[in-house]
Every structure is written in C-alpha cells, then in structure tokens.
Amino acid sequence: MKATSKLGFEVIQMILGNALSAFAIACFALPYDMVVSGLTGVGRMTNHYFGLSVSGTVLVINIILFILGSWILGKKFAASIVIGTISFPIFLGIFQKATMLHHLVNDPLLASVCAGIIDGVGLGLILRVGGSTGGIDVPPIILNKKLGVKIAPVMYAIDVGIFLIQIPVTKTNGIILGILYALIYSIVMNKIIVMGQGGVQLMIFSKDIEKINEKLLQLGYGTTVMHATGGYMQAPQDLVFCVVSNRNLNRVKQAALAIDSTAFITISNVSEVNGNGFTTWFNDEEYEPKVTERHEGIELTQKEE
C-alpha cells in the first residue's frame, strides 16, 4: 500500500512537472521567439520552415524515440519516460492554444526570467523522482549502451546543435533571451533537485571534545569523533564531525561554544544527506535523551509528568 501511494505521488509529481515545463515554454519562451533546447527547439524549426505544429512535432518524435528506446533499452526504460513522452507534448499543445496566456508579461526580459524559473521548477520536480520529459534523453542513452559513449557530452552536443540551428532564423534578442532562460532553468532545476535534502557539515576542534560530543548526542544529533594530528606541533587532536539541517546549525554551534568558547569550528554546505542522525530523533517537549555509556546511541525515555 505504501509503495503504491509513493508511486502515485511520483506520477502526479511528474505530470505536474511536465505541465509546468510546457507552460513555461508555450506561454513565455515561444511567444517572444526565444531559442529553446530539446525537441521543442526542433519543433520550433519545423514550424518556421513547414508550418507544422510545435507540439505535434514534439509528440511524433517523442513517440518514435519512445518506440526505439523500448526496443533497444527495454520495457523498464520505457516505463521511466512514458509519462513525459505523452504528457509534455499534450500540455504544450494545450498551452499553445490558450492564447490568452501568451502575454502574461509585456517585458521580454521578464518573460525569459519567468520561463527559466517555471521550467526549472518543472524539470526539478521531474528529475527528483527519476522521471524524464522523454525525447532528447533517448539517443545518448542508446549510444551509451551500444557504443559506451558517455551520456552527458552527447546530450550537451545535441542541445548545442539544436540551439545553433535556430540562430539563423532568430533575432539577436531571441538568442540572448533564450540563453538567459536556459541558464536560469539550469540553476533553478539543480536547486529543486536537492531542495530539502541538504544541510550543513560541522567539524569542531576543541580541548573539550568529549563534552561537546556528549552534548550533541543529548540534543539528538548523530556525531562522529575523528582522530587527527596537528600540522605544526604534530600533537594528537580529536574532532567532532556532525551534519545537521540548516535550521539547526545555530543550535549546534552555540552548544559547542557554550562548552568551549575557543572551539575551532568549520562549517560547509552539503548538497544531499541520507541516513540516520541527520535530524533530531525525538521531540524536545515529550522526550528526554539518555546517552548510553559507550556513546553508541541514545535511549529515549518519557519525561515524568
């Protein structure tokens, strides 16, 4: 039941992501004649030269690549891209026909920014659950399987090629706005992919390292005591390694400094964290921790009323 609910949530997230991506392209990028990447860029060219529908072109090529991918890469791969293969061009066609949405902003620069943010959120939601918009992902994966070619360079080369073929039929403003749009959606997409999964890493050096370690355990954080050697004096020095969420950074730092105000603390960002001990293991209002003698964990005991 839990697995079914998770799958349902992921499907909804992929559909929403494809809808947002299509909305960004149809309502912000295409109305201002921006260069765009992927199969939408190919559709833009077929529309310019042959008058074919952008969404129709994307759908046809998507289906061809989907069949090719299913044949060469198998059903499991096909299942991972089927939602994007179908839903993205459908949403693109719907939003293209909704002409009242095509000039939500009157400034081309603002349209480029909006397109980048919305598309970045959409693609981020899709990639967070391992989905895809289909299309352009298929050829690099096939080449990787059959010829051992790395996926990323091929994908970048295809995207650059699609960008380049649009330049002769695009005004300078459309080229610059398209590049800005691509930069923004890349940044936003990467932020969305790791959103809520990151934290901060602390390395605490102190003469009272045992007390600091015990205090952090009492607060409910996972720690690792590491043995180090000073570079100048070659003196042995223990340190505490700890990864916490951003909102708990100050709590951990102040706890360490309350024990040793001269403690040397380094803090760095961590993109993604998996495993136990990242968040506190108990509710401060209801439970109090009791550190085991060997400091291997925390026993939770109900507070007495």
Helices and strands as residue ranges (DSSP letters): H 2-24, I 25-29, G 30-32, H 38-50, H 54-73, H 75-97, G 99-101, H 108-128, G 135-137, H 138-147, H 151-166, G 167-169, H 172-194, E 199-205, H 209-219, E 224-229, E 236-244, G 246-248, H 249-259, E 264-270, E 287-291, E 298-302
